[in-house]
């Protein structure tokens, strides 16, 4: 499918849970509300990837990078 414009959003795991629990998981409620808000404006998910991002000096946390198109 051909899209005329693209938009990239990032949803990141909580830093608090990463420090105190080792991992906290991707906030699916936040991701769901972001995607519903973007879908209301006509955006569709093109693809997504999961990335490990360095957090402060000793921790890593997951982030989902979502590419939208319309």
C-alpha positions, 0 to 999 in steps of 0.5 A: 500500500502506498502512503503519502506521509509517515509518522513514528511514535515510540512507547517506552517501558517505565523507568521506575519498574526497570530500576526497582524490579529489573523490568516492567513491561511495555505499557499496553494501555498507553500504547492502545490509547496512542494508537486509537488516537492516531487511528481517529486521525486516519493513521494506520500501523505500517510496522513496528519493532522492539528495541532495547534502549540504554537507561541511565548507566546500568539498565536497559529498557524496551521500547516499541517503535511504531511507524504509521502511514496514511 
